[in-house]
């Protein structure tokens, strides 16, 4: 790496770092997450959480048993005990529903706008009542009845590739989240940073100072310097989120929302998180090289969006595959193949690793393939950049790009 390359990288990095747009790029996702959390809290806080008022028509013992578990089912037992009065109250909407119990059967009738009732809890309570009644009819003792009503205990675990067992409830949510999150994050980062490097090159070409810059240094220094500078911005953004995450872990444990959010990450090891961050950087580097090659063909800033179309279109393929395979991608042959293809693997391999469909050596193999592709494409892209950066053509960017690949 030559000194001019470092100077270009430093200039690119510091110039963008000082701009408010970069810091807004870092802050905006945090604000969006905070706004979504506040919105969810507000909806929950102001929602109608009043229990449904239900009249129970049936034996008094059933009424007493249901009253004891009413809070779990989000209901309030009405004082009405006869069918006629209950029907009249339901029509007048002074009660929300009628639960009729008769000979081991029950019917629940509710208003259309009645508060939600936990029907699973209601079913469990009624089943317990029915079993108790049946046990008494069969003359079972209290101890026999208790033994009969004891539920079967089933604990589910997942045995990972290292033969360690993890509680399924603790990591299933994290697995599902990481499958979708990495896919979306990579697409957003690729789109954002491809536009950054595209604008960086387009600004210099449109102002016609590219010739001066190349005379002072070289195309190689400009090319690798810009790539390193923009990649440095990406690393800065990711590290800022890591610092925020560590800070939230240390100081946010007393906040219920933060504590609940962090609990989803307990099943993800530091090694996995580091691996995912490295993979995001490598994958973004591949797309940045393509963006630099495409941007070297533009004449001014108005053509940047046109030049970025091939890059964003290519990035959409792993995005679609990643989202489509988030639930059960490990059993799909296409997804497993994509996990080893550069430009595609960043949206599938972390998901497969999180869901334990692959071993660590397979994950590292996929990352190594992407690294090799990054080095090879960087060298290849440097030659194309040097040929195209002083070219000013009014021809369609995509046609120029394809012709450039054919010539090389």
C-alpha atoms as a printed R data frame, in Angstrom:
    type eleno elety resid chain resno       x       y       z
1   ATOM     1    CA   UNK     A     1   0.000   0.000   0.000
2   ATOM     2    CA   UNK     A     2   1.559   3.304  -1.091
3   ATOM     3    CA   UNK     A     3   1.545   6.589   0.805
4   ATOM     4    CA   UNK     A     4  -0.742   8.335  -1.763
5   ATOM     5    CA   UNK     A     5  -3.307   5.604  -1.172
6   ATOM     6    CA   UNK     A     6  -3.297   6.370   2.553
7   ATOM     7    CA   UNK     A     7  -3.600  10.080   1.871
8   ATOM     8    CA   UNK     A     8  -6.623   9.532  -0.395
9   ATOM     9    CA   UNK     A     9  -8.184   7.167   2.158
10  ATOM    10    CA   UNK     A    10  -7.636   9.666   4.969
11  ATOM    11    CA   UNK     A    11  -9.029  12.544   2.930
12  ATOM    12    CA   UNK     A    12 -12.102  10.552   1.869
13  ATOM    13    CA   UNK     A    13 -12.734   9.318   5.400
14  ATOM    14    CA   UNK     A    14 -12.315  12.646   7.201
15  ATOM    15    CA   UNK     A    15 -14.252  14.627   4.589
16  ATOM    16    CA   UNK     A    16 -17.287  12.364   4.936
17  ATOM    17    CA   UNK     A    17 -16.863  11.990   8.703
18  ATOM    18    CA   UNK     A    18 -17.192  15.749   9.199
19  ATOM    19    CA   UNK     A    19 -20.450  15.944   7.291
20  ATOM    20    CA   UNK     A    20 -23.754  15.984   9.154
21  ATOM    21    CA   UNK     A    21 -25.201  13.509   6.647
22  ATOM    22    CA   UNK     A    22 -22.870  10.763   7.881
23  ATOM    23    CA   UNK     A    23 -23.822  11.244  11.516
24  ATOM    24    CA   UNK     A    24 -27.458  11.343  10.520
25  ATOM    25    CA   UNK     A    25 -26.806   8.015   8.792
26  ATOM    26    CA   UNK     A    26 -25.659   6.617  12.135
27  ATOM    27    CA   UNK     A    27 -28.358   8.220  14.272
28  ATOM    28    CA   UNK     A    28 -31.389   7.680  12.017
29  ATOM    29    CA   UNK     A    29 -31.653   3.867  12.549
30  ATOM    30    CA   UNK     A    30 -31.454   4.401  16.311
31  ATOM    31    CA   UNK     A    31 -34.172   7.053  16.137
32  ATOM    32    CA   UNK     A    32 -36.349   4.774  14.021
33  ATOM    33    CA   UNK     A    33 -35.972   1.930  16.525
34  ATOM    34    CA   UNK     A    34 -36.680   4.286  19.437
35  ATOM    35    CA   UNK     A    35 -39.720   5.711  17.646
36  ATOM    36    CA   UNK     A    36 -41.032   2.204  16.920
37  ATOM    37    CA   UNK     A    37 -40.526   1.238  20.575
38  ATOM    38    CA   UNK     A    38 -42.309   4.364  21.796
39  ATOM    39    CA   UNK     A    39 -45.139   3.788  19.340
40  ATOM    40    CA   UNK     A    40 -45.540   0.207  20.505
41  ATOM    41    CA   UNK     A    41 -45.474   1.320  24.135
42  ATOM    42    CA   UNK     A    42 -48.044   4.031  23.431
43  ATOM    43    CA   UNK     A    43 -50.372   1.644  21.629
44  ATOM    44    CA   UNK     A    44 -50.064  -0.841  24.472
45  ATOM    45    CA   UNK     A    45 -50.530   1.823  27.141
46  ATOM    46    CA   UNK     A    46 -53.597   3.446  25.617
47  ATOM    47    CA   UNK     A    47 -55.175   0.276  24.285
48  ATOM    48    CA   UNK     A    48 -58.343  -1.096  25.835
49  ATOM    49    CA   UNK     A    49 -56.976  -3.495  28.431
50  ATOM    50    CA   UNK     A    50 -60.197  -3.656  30.428
51  ATOM    51    CA   UNK     A    51 -61.298  -7.253  31.100
52  ATOM    52    CA   UNK     A    52 -64.334  -8.596  29.246
53  ATOM    53    CA   UNK     A    53 -67.427  -8.741  31.456
54  ATOM    54    CA   UNK     A    54 -68.897 -12.236  31.045
55  ATOM    55    CA   UNK     A    55 -72.059 -13.738  32.495
56  ATOM    56    CA   UNK     A    56 -71.639 -17.415  33.426
57  ATOM    57    CA   UNK     A    57 -74.726 -19.596  33.161
58  ATOM    58    CA   UNK     A    58 -74.022 -22.838  34.937
59  ATOM    59    CA   UNK     A    59 -73.256 -24.503  38.300
60  ATOM    60    CA   UNK     A    60 -72.146 -22.212  41.108
61  ATOM    61    CA   UNK     A    61 -68.970 -24.282  41.594
62  ATOM    62    CA   UNK     A    62 -67.978 -23.542  38.007
63  ATOM    63    CA   UNK     A    63 -68.626 -19.839  38.544
64  ATOM    64    CA   UNK     A    64 -66.390 -19.826  41.620
65  ATOM    65    CA   UNK     A    65 -63.580 -21.716  39.876
66  ATOM    66    CA   UNK     A    66 -63.641 -19.404  36.858
67  ATOM    67    CA   UNK     A    67 -63.765 -16.322  39.109
68  ATOM    68    CA   UNK     A    68 -60.525 -17.430  40.802
69  ATOM    69    CA   UNK     A    69 -58.715 -17.551  37.420
70  ATOM    70    CA   UNK     A    70 -60.555 -14.621  35.806
71  ATOM    71    CA   UNK     A    71 -57.513 -12.299  35.643
72  ATOM    72    CA   UNK     A    72 -55.499 -14.848  33.634
73  ATOM    73    CA   UNK     A    73 -58.271 -15.043  31.054
74  ATOM    74    CA   UNK     A    74 -58.817 -11.243  30.969
75  ATOM    75    CA   UNK     A    75 -62.433 -11.554  32.064
76  ATOM    76    CA   UNK     A    76 -64.645 -10.249  34.870
77  ATOM    77    CA   UNK     A    77 -67.475 -12.479  36.027
78  ATOM    78    CA   UNK     A    78 -70.858 -10.735  35.955
79  ATOM    79    CA   UNK     A    79 -73.379 -11.148  38.778
80  ATOM    80    CA   UNK     A    80 -76.041 -12.253  36.262
81  ATOM    81    CA   UNK     A    81 -76.810 -15.961  36.621
82  ATOM    82    CA   UNK     A    82 -79.894 -16.635  34.473
83  ATOM    83    CA   UNK     A    83 -80.060 -17.019  30.693
84  ATOM    84    CA   UNK     A    84 -82.848 -14.496  30.007
85  ATOM    85    CA   UNK     A    85 -81.221 -11.653  31.937
86  ATOM    86    CA   UNK     A    86 -77.867 -12.425  30.341
87  ATOM    87    CA   UNK     A    87 -79.294 -12.277  26.802
88  ATOM    88    CA   UNK     A    88 -80.979  -8.964  27.594
89  ATOM    89    CA   UNK     A    89 -77.751  -7.514  29.034
90  ATOM    90    CA   UNK     A    90 -75.774  -8.701  25.987
91  ATOM    91    CA   UNK     A    91 -78.202  -6.933  23.625
92  ATOM    92    CA   UNK     A    92 -77.922  -3.746  25.704
93  ATOM    93    CA   UNK     A    93 -74.107  -4.210  25.656
94  ATOM    94    CA   UNK     A    94 -73.847  -3.965  29.431
95  ATOM    95    CA   UNK     A    95 -71.897  -7.220  29.357
96  ATOM    96    CA   UNK     A    96 -69.383  -8.457  26.759
97  ATOM    97    CA   UNK     A    97 -70.285 -12.130  26.619
98  ATOM    98    CA   UNK     A    98 -72.190 -15.149  27.909
99  ATOM    99    CA   UNK     A    99 -70.539 -18.444  28.870
100 ATOM   100    CA   UNK     A   100 -73.055 -21.283  29.109
101 ATOM   101    CA   UNK     A   101 -71.919 -24.529  30.805
102 ATOM   102    CA   UNK     A   102 -73.921 -27.736  30.643
103 ATOM   103    CA   UNK     A   103 -72.893 -31.399  31.071
104 ATOM   104    CA   UNK     A   104 -69.231 -31.051  30.104
105 ATOM   105    CA   UNK     A   105 -69.916 -28.670  27.254
106 ATOM   106    CA   UNK     A   106 -69.589 -24.907  27.036
107 ATOM   107    CA   UNK     A   107 -70.618 -22.163  24.656
108 ATOM   108    CA   UNK     A   108 -69.113 -18.672  24.650
109 ATOM   109    CA   UNK     A   109 -71.013 -15.881  22.886
110 ATOM   110    CA   UNK     A   110 -69.382 -12.432  22.764
111 ATOM   111    CA   UNK     A   111 -70.019  -9.015  21.313
112 ATOM   112    CA   UNK     A   112 -68.245  -8.092  18.115
113 ATOM   113    CA   UNK     A   113 -66.203  -5.363  19.872
114 ATOM   114    CA   UNK     A   114 -65.636  -7.222  23.118
115 ATOM   115    CA   UNK     A   115 -62.133  -7.104  24.699
116 ATOM   116    CA   UNK     A   116 -59.968 -10.088  23.837
117 ATOM   117    CA   UNK     A   117 -60.441 -13.159  26.021
118 ATOM   118    CA   UNK     A   118 -57.628 -15.674  26.476
119 ATOM   119    CA   UNK     A   119 -59.513 -18.684  25.138
120 ATOM   120    CA   UNK     A   120 -56.591 -21.062  25.749
121 ATOM   121    CA   UNK     A   121 -56.623 -20.235  29.450
122 ATOM   122    CA   UNK     A   122 -60.402 -20.527  29.495
123 ATOM   123    CA   UNK     A   123 -60.194 -23.928  27.817
124 ATOM   124    CA   UNK     A   124 -57.619 -25.078  30.389
125 ATOM   125    CA   UNK     A   125 -59.777 -23.961  33.338
126 ATOM   126    CA   UNK     A   126 -62.903 -25.606  31.917
127 ATOM   127    CA   UNK     A   127 -60.989 -28.824  31.175
128 ATOM   128    CA   UNK     A   128 -59.754 -28.911  34.750
129 ATOM   129    CA   UNK     A   129 -63.305 -28.401  36.036
130 ATOM   130    CA   UNK     A   130 -64.590 -31.177  33.810
131 ATOM   131    CA   UNK     A   131 -61.891 -33.601  34.974
132 ATOM   132    CA   UNK     A   132 -62.618 -32.785  38.616
133 ATOM   133    CA   UNK     A   133 -66.331 -33.442  38.117
134 ATOM   134    CA   UNK     A   134 -65.661 -36.695  36.281
135 ATOM   135    CA   UNK     A   135 -63.252 -37.840  38.994
136 ATOM   136    CA   UNK     A   136 -65.909 -37.226  41.657
137 ATOM   137    CA   UNK     A   137 -68.462 -39.187  39.617
138 ATOM   138    CA   UNK     A   138 -66.049 -42.129  39.377
139 ATOM   139    CA   UNK     A   139 -65.388 -42.002  43.122
140 ATOM   140    CA   UNK     A   140 -61.695 -41.145  42.887
141 ATOM   141    CA   UNK     A   141 -59.910 -39.865  45.983
142 ATOM   142    CA   UNK     A   142 -58.492 -36.366  46.215
143 ATOM   143    CA   UNK     A   143 -54.967 -37.712  45.719
144 ATOM   144    CA   UNK     A   144 -55.967 -39.742  42.678
145 ATOM   145    CA   UNK     A   145 -57.717 -36.728  41.214
146 ATOM   146    CA   UNK     A   146 -54.612 -34.570  41.716
147 ATOM   147    CA   UNK     A   147 -52.411 -37.212  40.047
148 ATOM   148    CA   UNK     A   148 -54.827 -37.466  37.128
149 ATOM   149    CA   UNK     A   149 -54.773 -33.708  36.585
150 ATOM   150    CA   UNK     A   150 -50.968 -33.345  36.739
151 ATOM   151    CA   UNK     A   151 -49.869 -32.249  33.235
152 ATOM   152    CA   UNK     A   152 -47.134 -34.058  31.355
153 ATOM   153    CA   UNK     A   153 -43.844 -32.130  31.586
154 ATOM   154    CA   UNK     A   154 -41.958 -31.760  28.299
155 ATOM   155    CA   UNK     A   155 -38.719 -29.788  28.102
156 ATOM   156    CA   UNK     A   156 -37.364 -29.098  24.612
157 ATOM   157    CA   UNK     A   157 -33.681 -28.559  23.884
158 ATOM   158    CA   UNK     A   158 -31.551 -28.159  20.773
159 ATOM   159    CA   UNK     A   159 -28.248 -29.999  20.545
160 ATOM   160    CA   UNK     A   160 -25.788 -27.884  18.608
161 ATOM   161    CA   UNK     A   161 -22.755 -28.948  16.604
162 ATOM   162    CA   UNK     A   162 -20.566 -28.929  19.720
163 ATOM   163    CA   UNK     A   163 -22.937 -31.312  21.518
164 ATOM   164    CA   UNK     A   164 -23.900 -28.589  23.962
165 ATOM   165    CA   UNK     A   165 -27.572 -28.220  24.744
166 ATOM   166    CA   UNK     A   166 -29.352 -24.880  24.676
167 ATOM   167    CA   UNK     A   167 -32.862 -24.056  25.757
168 ATOM   168    CA   UNK     A   168 -35.063 -23.739  22.693
169 ATOM   169    CA   UNK     A   169 -37.168 -20.907  24.103
170 ATOM   170    CA   UNK     A   170 -34.077 -18.751  24.655
171 ATOM   171    CA   UNK     A   171 -32.616 -18.945  21.157
172 ATOM   172    CA   UNK     A   172 -35.473 -19.500  18.705
173 ATOM   173    CA   UNK     A   173 -36.455 -15.820  18.726
174 ATOM   174    CA   UNK     A   174 -32.840 -14.767  18.291
175 ATOM   175    CA   UNK     A   175 -32.399 -17.161  15.356
176 ATOM   176    CA   UNK     A   176 -35.451 -15.838  13.568
177 ATOM   177    CA   UNK     A   177 -34.417 -12.241  14.241
178 ATOM   178    CA   UNK     A   178 -30.845 -12.654  12.992
179 ATOM   179    CA   UNK     A   179 -32.042 -14.357   9.805
180 ATOM   180    CA   UNK     A   180 -34.122 -11.330   8.852
181 ATOM   181    CA   UNK     A   181 -31.958  -8.603  10.413
182 ATOM   182    CA   UNK     A   182 -28.723  -9.488   8.593
183 ATOM   183    CA   UNK     A   183 -30.564  -9.672   5.269
184 ATOM   184    CA   UNK     A   184 -32.118  -6.218   5.700
185 ATOM   185    CA   UNK     A   185 -28.986  -4.609   7.192
186 ATOM   186    CA   UNK     A   186 -26.751  -5.758   4.327
187 ATOM   187    CA   UNK     A   187 -29.142  -4.385   1.698
188 ATOM   188    CA   UNK     A   188 -29.392  -1.014   3.468
189 ATOM   189    CA   UNK     A   189 -25.623  -0.758   3.937
190 ATOM   190    CA   UNK     A   190 -24.872  -1.766   0.349
191 ATOM   191    CA   UNK     A   191 -27.371   0.758  -1.027
192 ATOM   192    CA   UNK     A   192 -26.091   3.556   1.210
193 ATOM   193    CA   UNK     A   193 -22.349   3.071   0.817
194 ATOM   194    CA   UNK     A   194 -22.538   2.307  -2.892
195 ATOM   195    CA   UNK     A   195 -24.174   5.701  -3.334
196 ATOM   196    CA   UNK     A   196 -21.463   7.295  -1.175
197 ATOM   197    CA   UNK     A   197 -18.582   6.022  -3.279
198 ATOM   198    CA   UNK     A   198 -20.550   6.714  -6.453
199 ATOM   199    CA   UNK     A   199 -21.063  10.349  -5.461
200 ATOM   200    CA   UNK     A   200 -17.432  10.639  -4.371
201 ATOM   201    CA   UNK     A   201 -16.166   9.638  -7.812
202 ATOM   202    CA   UNK     A   202 -18.908  11.510  -9.684
203 ATOM   203    CA   UNK     A   203 -18.108  14.765  -7.845
204 ATOM   204    CA   UNK     A   204 -14.516  14.621  -9.021
205 ATOM   205    CA   UNK     A   205 -15.410  13.711 -12.601
206 ATOM   206    CA   UNK     A   206 -18.148  16.336 -12.936
207 ATOM   207    CA   UNK     A   207 -15.841  19.085 -11.618
208 ATOM   208    CA   UNK     A   208 -13.104  17.917 -14.013
209 ATOM   209    CA   UNK     A   209 -10.471  17.663 -11.274
210 ATOM   210    CA   UNK     A   210  -9.954  13.947 -11.828
211 ATOM   211    CA   UNK     A   211  -7.153  14.654 -14.315
212 ATOM   212    CA   UNK     A   212  -5.363  16.790 -11.728
213 ATOM   213    CA   UNK     A   213  -5.734  14.131  -9.033
214 ATOM   214    CA   UNK     A   214  -4.400  11.416 -11.314
215 ATOM   215    CA   UNK     A   215  -1.469  13.604 -12.311
216 ATOM   216    CA   UNK     A   216  -0.617  14.145  -8.637
217 ATOM   217    CA   UNK     A   217  -0.983  10.459  -7.658
218 ATOM   218    CA   UNK     A   218  -2.269   7.516  -9.682
219 ATOM   219    CA   UNK     A   219  -5.483   5.744 -10.593
220 ATOM   220    CA   UNK     A   220  -4.498   2.916  -8.259
221 ATOM   221    CA   UNK     A   221  -4.073   5.299  -5.296
222 ATOM   222    CA   UNK     A   222  -7.389   7.021  -6.020
223 ATOM   223    CA   UNK     A   223  -9.197   3.700  -6.423
224 ATOM   224    CA   UNK     A   224  -7.913   1.897  -3.338
225 ATOM   225    CA   UNK     A   225  -7.874   5.094  -1.281
226 ATOM   226    CA   UNK     A   226 -11.565   5.753  -1.883
227 ATOM   227    CA   UNK     A   227 -12.458   2.131  -1.166
228 ATOM   228    CA   UNK     A   228 -10.515   2.194   2.113
229 ATOM   229    CA   UNK     A   229 -11.971   5.559   3.116
230 ATOM   230    CA   UNK     A   230 -15.579   4.514   2.536
231 ATOM   231    CA   UNK     A   231 -14.946   1.139   4.222
232 ATOM   232    CA   UNK     A   232 -13.526   3.070   7.195
233 ATOM   233    CA   UNK     A   233 -16.825   4.931   7.466
234 ATOM   234    CA   UNK     A   234 -18.688   1.617   7.471
235 ATOM   235    CA   UNK     A   235 -16.436   0.243  10.224
236 ATOM   236    CA   UNK     A   236 -16.989   3.448  12.210
237 ATOM   237    CA   UNK     A   237 -20.757   3.071  11.926
238 ATOM   238    CA   UNK     A   238 -20.711  -0.606  12.954
239 ATOM   239    CA   UNK     A   239 -18.337   0.046  15.856
240 ATOM   240    CA   UNK     A   240 -20.568   2.866  17.092
241 ATOM   241    CA   UNK     A   241 -23.448   0.392  17.262
242 ATOM   242    CA   UNK     A   242 -21.244  -2.105  19.097
243 ATOM   243    CA   UNK     A   243 -20.340   0.577  21.657
244 ATOM   244    CA   UNK     A   244 -24.007   1.496  22.042
245 ATOM   245    CA   UNK     A   245 -24.880  -2.179  22.475
246 ATOM   246    CA   UNK     A   246 -22.230  -2.655  25.175
247 ATOM   247    CA   UNK     A   247 -23.425   0.517  26.898
248 ATOM   248    CA   UNK     A   248 -27.028  -0.667  26.782
249 ATOM   249    CA   UNK     A   249 -25.940  -3.994  28.249
250 ATOM   250    CA   UNK     A   250 -24.081  -2.313  31.102
251 ATOM   251    CA   UNK     A   251 -26.433   0.540  31.961
252 ATOM   252    CA   UNK     A   252 -29.798  -0.444  30.506
253 ATOM   253    CA   UNK     A   253 -30.532  -3.565  32.553
254 ATOM   254    CA   UNK     A   254 -32.881  -1.596  34.786
255 ATOM   255    CA   UNK     A   255 -35.010  -0.539  31.808
256 ATOM   256    CA   UNK     A   256 -37.604  -3.203  31.021
257 ATOM   257    CA   UNK     A   257 -37.696  -2.600  27.264
258 ATOM   258    CA   UNK     A   258 -33.888  -2.669  26.929
259 ATOM   259    CA   UNK     A   259 -33.585  -5.731  29.155
260 ATOM   260    CA   UNK     A   260 -36.174  -7.589  27.087
261 ATOM   261    CA   UNK     A   261 -34.440  -6.650  23.829
262 ATOM   262    CA   UNK     A   262 -31.047  -7.801  25.129
263 ATOM   263    CA   UNK     A   263 -32.512 -11.113  26.286
264 ATOM   264    CA   UNK     A   264 -33.002 -12.090  22.638
265 ATOM   265    CA   UNK     A   265 -29.252 -11.847  22.061
266 ATOM   266    CA   UNK     A   266 -28.181 -14.117  24.915
267 ATOM   267    CA   UNK     A   267 -28.242 -17.156  22.628
268 ATOM   268    CA   UNK     A   268 -25.818 -15.485  20.177
269 ATOM   269    CA   UNK     A   269 -22.179 -15.883  21.136
270 ATOM   270    CA   UNK     A   270 -19.584 -13.085  20.778
271 ATOM   271    CA   UNK     A   271 -17.826 -15.228  18.165
272 ATOM   272    CA   UNK     A   272 -20.966 -15.329  16.042
273 ATOM   273    CA   UNK     A   273 -21.555 -11.581  16.344
274 ATOM   274    CA   UNK     A   274 -17.929 -10.841  15.345
275 ATOM   275    CA   UNK     A   275 -18.217 -13.275  12.436
276 ATOM   276    CA   UNK     A   276 -21.392 -11.577  11.224
277 ATOM   277    CA   UNK     A   277 -19.855  -8.087  11.445
278 ATOM   278    CA   UNK     A   278 -16.772  -9.215   9.498
279 ATOM   279    CA   UNK     A   279 -18.977 -10.853   6.873
280 ATOM   280    CA   UNK     A   280 -21.027  -7.660   6.475
281 ATOM   281    CA   UNK     A   281 -17.823  -5.641   5.940
282 ATOM   282    CA   UNK     A   282 -16.419  -8.127   3.399
283 ATOM   283    CA   UNK     A   283 -19.721  -8.353   1.508
284 ATOM   284    CA   UNK     A   284 -20.084  -4.574   1.441
285 ATOM   285    CA   UNK     A   285 -16.505  -4.343   0.142
286 ATOM   286    CA   UNK     A   286 -17.466  -6.523  -2.843
287 ATOM   287    CA   UNK     A   287 -20.385  -4.278  -3.686
288 ATOM   288    CA   UNK     A   288 -18.280  -1.136  -3.165
289 ATOM   289    CA   UNK     A   289 -15.826  -2.362  -5.803
290 ATOM   290    CA   UNK     A   290 -18.668  -2.882  -8.265
291 ATOM   291    CA   UNK     A   291 -20.012   0.571  -7.367
292 ATOM   292    CA   UNK     A   292 -16.582   2.147  -7.943
293 ATOM   293    CA   UNK     A   293 -16.290   0.469 -11.349
294 ATOM   294    CA   UNK     A   294 -19.764   1.630 -12.358
295 ATOM   295    CA   UNK     A   295 -19.216   5.150 -10.986
296 ATOM   296    CA   UNK     A   296 -15.995   5.513 -12.969
297 ATOM   297    CA   UNK     A   297 -18.195   5.650 -16.095
298 ATOM   298    CA   UNK     A   298 -20.428   8.554 -15.032
299 ATOM   299    CA   UNK     A   299 -20.014  12.104 -16.309
300 ATOM   300    CA   UNK     A   300 -21.794  13.950 -13.489
301 ATOM   301    CA   UNK     A   301 -23.873  13.430 -10.341
302 ATOM   302    CA   UNK     A   302 -27.104  13.049 -12.300
303 ATOM   303    CA   UNK     A   303 -25.880   9.667 -13.588
304 ATOM   304    CA   UNK     A   304 -24.988   8.178 -10.184
305 ATOM   305    CA   UNK     A   305 -28.419   6.607  -9.589
306 ATOM   306    CA   UNK     A   306 -28.306   5.088 -13.075
307 ATOM   307    CA   UNK     A   307 -24.832   3.686 -12.425
308 ATOM   308    CA   UNK     A   308 -25.918   2.147  -9.125
309 ATOM   309    CA   UNK     A   309 -28.841   0.224 -10.650
310 ATOM   310    CA   UNK     A   310 -26.750  -2.904 -11.488
311 ATOM   311    CA   UNK     A   311 -25.281  -2.899  -7.973
312 ATOM   312    CA   UNK     A   312 -28.584  -2.555  -6.128
313 ATOM   313    CA   UNK     A   313 -30.261  -5.051  -8.479
314 ATOM   314    CA   UNK     A   314 -27.581  -7.627  -7.679
315 ATOM   315    CA   UNK     A   315 -27.987  -6.869  -3.953
316 ATOM   316    CA   UNK     A   316 -31.727  -7.532  -4.186
317 ATOM   317    CA   UNK     A   317 -31.177 -11.206  -5.103
318 ATOM   318    CA   UNK     A   318 -29.692 -12.298  -1.720
319 ATOM   319    CA   UNK     A   319 -32.205  -9.999  -0.008
320 ATOM   320    CA   UNK     A   320 -35.157 -11.847  -1.538
321 ATOM   321    CA   UNK     A   321 -33.570 -15.266  -0.955
322 ATOM   322    CA   UNK     A   322 -32.660 -14.354   2.624
323 ATOM   323    CA   UNK     A   323 -36.174 -13.249   3.533
324 ATOM   324    CA   UNK     A   324 -37.814 -16.179   1.744
325 ATOM   325    CA   UNK     A   325 -35.594 -18.701   3.518
326 ATOM   326    CA   UNK     A   326 -35.569 -17.100   6.987
327 ATOM   327    CA   UNK     A   327 -37.938 -19.650   8.524
328 ATOM   328    CA   UNK     A   328 -36.557 -22.924   7.164
329 ATOM   329    CA   UNK     A   329 -33.693 -22.104   4.823
330 ATOM   330    CA   UNK     A   330 -31.362 -24.783   6.102
331 ATOM   331    CA   UNK     A   331 -33.357 -27.518   4.375
332 ATOM   332    CA   UNK     A   332 -33.293 -25.745   1.001
333 ATOM   333    CA   UNK     A   333 -30.574 -26.814  -1.450
334 ATOM   334    CA   UNK     A   334 -30.617 -23.445  -3.254
335 ATOM   335    CA   UNK     A   335 -30.042 -21.567   0.009
336 ATOM   336    CA   UNK     A   336 -27.130 -23.853   0.912
337 ATOM   337    CA   UNK     A   337 -25.550 -23.226  -2.494
338 ATOM   338    CA   UNK     A   338 -26.046 -19.457  -2.133
339 ATOM   339    CA   UNK     A   339 -24.226 -19.639   1.205
340 ATOM   340    CA   UNK     A   340 -20.924 -20.202  -0.647
341 ATOM   341    CA   UNK     A   341 -21.380 -17.749  -3.538
342 ATOM   342    CA   UNK     A   342 -19.775 -14.296  -3.125
343 ATOM   343    CA   UNK     A   343 -22.256 -11.389  -3.244
344 ATOM   344    CA   UNK     A   344 -24.972 -13.819  -2.069
345 ATOM   345    CA   UNK     A   345 -23.582 -15.652   0.962
346 ATOM   346    CA   UNK     A   346 -23.769 -12.711   3.408
347 ATOM   347    CA   UNK     A   347 -27.571 -13.019   3.568
348 ATOM   348    CA   UNK     A   348 -27.672 -16.803   4.005
349 ATOM   349    CA   UNK     A   349 -24.571 -18.126   5.781
350 ATOM   350    CA   UNK     A   350 -25.012 -16.157   9.067
351 ATOM   351    CA   UNK     A   351 -28.614 -17.385   9.163
352 ATOM   352    CA   UNK     A   352 -27.541 -21.003   8.602
353 ATOM   353    CA   UNK     A   353 -24.877 -20.678  11.291
354 ATOM   354    CA   UNK     A   354 -27.295 -19.099  13.776
355 ATOM   355    CA   UNK     A   355 -29.778 -21.901  13.180
356 ATOM   356    CA   UNK     A   356 -26.976 -24.519  13.439
357 ATOM   357    CA   UNK     A   357 -27.495 -25.915   9.950
358 ATOM   358    CA   UNK     A   358 -23.741 -25.619   9.301
359 ATOM   359    CA   UNK     A   359 -20.526 -26.094  11.283
360 ATOM   360    CA   UNK     A   360 -18.047 -23.344  12.022
361 ATOM   361    CA   UNK     A   361 -15.593 -24.707   9.469
362 ATOM   362    CA   UNK     A   362 -18.264 -24.375   6.779
363 ATOM   363    CA   UNK     A   363 -19.019 -20.827   7.867
364 ATOM   364    CA   UNK     A   364 -15.323 -19.921   7.796
365 ATOM   365    CA   UNK     A   365 -14.956 -21.573   4.374
366 ATOM   366    CA   UNK     A   366 -17.751 -19.368   3.035
367 ATOM   367    CA   UNK     A   367 -16.109 -16.262   4.500
368 ATOM   368    CA   UNK     A   368 -12.736 -17.292   3.031
369 ATOM   369    CA   UNK     A   369 -14.277 -17.672  -0.436
370 ATOM   370    CA   UNK     A   370 -15.737 -14.173  -0.156
371 ATOM   371    CA   UNK     A   371 -12.356 -12.802   0.983
372 ATOM   372    CA   UNK     A   372 -10.597 -14.386  -1.991
373 ATOM   373    CA   UNK     A   373 -13.271 -12.976  -4.291
374 ATOM   374    CA   UNK     A   374 -12.797  -9.550  -2.655
375 ATOM   375    CA   UNK     A   375  -9.030  -9.539  -3.309
376 ATOM   376    CA   UNK     A   376  -9.409 -10.820  -6.876
377 ATOM   377    CA   UNK     A   377 -12.209  -8.372  -7.726
378 ATOM   378    CA   UNK     A   378 -10.270  -5.486  -6.172
379 ATOM   379    CA   UNK     A   379  -7.314  -6.150  -8.483
380 ATOM   380    CA   UNK     A   380  -9.550  -6.648 -11.488
381 ATOM   381    CA   UNK     A   381 -11.614  -3.560 -10.660
382 ATOM   382    CA   UNK     A   382  -8.508  -1.408 -10.377
383 ATOM   383    CA   UNK     A   383  -7.678  -2.067 -14.034
384 ATOM   384    CA   UNK     A   384 -11.210  -1.215 -15.146
385 ATOM   385    CA   UNK     A   385 -11.237   1.921 -13.001
386 ATOM   386    CA   UNK     A   386  -7.975   3.142 -14.517
387 ATOM   387    CA   UNK     A   387  -9.377   2.657 -18.048
388 ATOM   388    CA   UNK     A   388 -12.769   4.236 -17.401
389 ATOM   389    CA   UNK     A   389 -12.138   7.085 -14.978
390 ATOM   390    CA   UNK     A   390 -10.973   9.506 -17.692
391 ATOM   391    CA   UNK     A   391 -13.685   8.405 -20.088
392 ATOM   392    CA   UNK     A   392 -16.591  10.793 -20.752
393 ATOM   393    CA   UNK     A   393 -19.327   9.168 -22.806
394 ATOM   394    CA   UNK     A   394 -23.016   9.911 -23.234
395 ATOM   395    CA   UNK     A   395 -23.813   6.252 -23.845
396 ATOM   396    CA   UNK     A   396 -26.004   4.323 -21.392
397 ATOM   397    CA   UNK     A   397 -24.026   3.441 -18.235
398 ATOM   398    CA   UNK     A   398 -25.110  -0.199 -18.241
399 ATOM   399    CA   UNK     A   399 -24.015  -0.623 -21.858
400 ATOM   400    CA   UNK     A   400 -20.660   0.997 -21.068
401 ATOM   401    CA   UNK     A   401 -20.246  -1.265 -18.035
402 ATOM   402    CA   UNK     A   402 -20.969  -4.436 -20.005
403 ATOM   403    CA   UNK     A   403 -18.665  -3.313 -22.813
404 ATOM   404    CA   UNK     A   404 -15.946  -2.594 -20.276
405 ATOM   405    CA   UNK     A   405 -16.221  -6.104 -18.832
406 ATOM   406    CA   UNK     A   406 -16.090  -7.603 -22.337
407 ATOM   407    CA   UNK     A   407 -13.004  -5.623 -23.305
408 ATOM   408    CA   UNK     A   408 -11.182  -6.670 -20.159
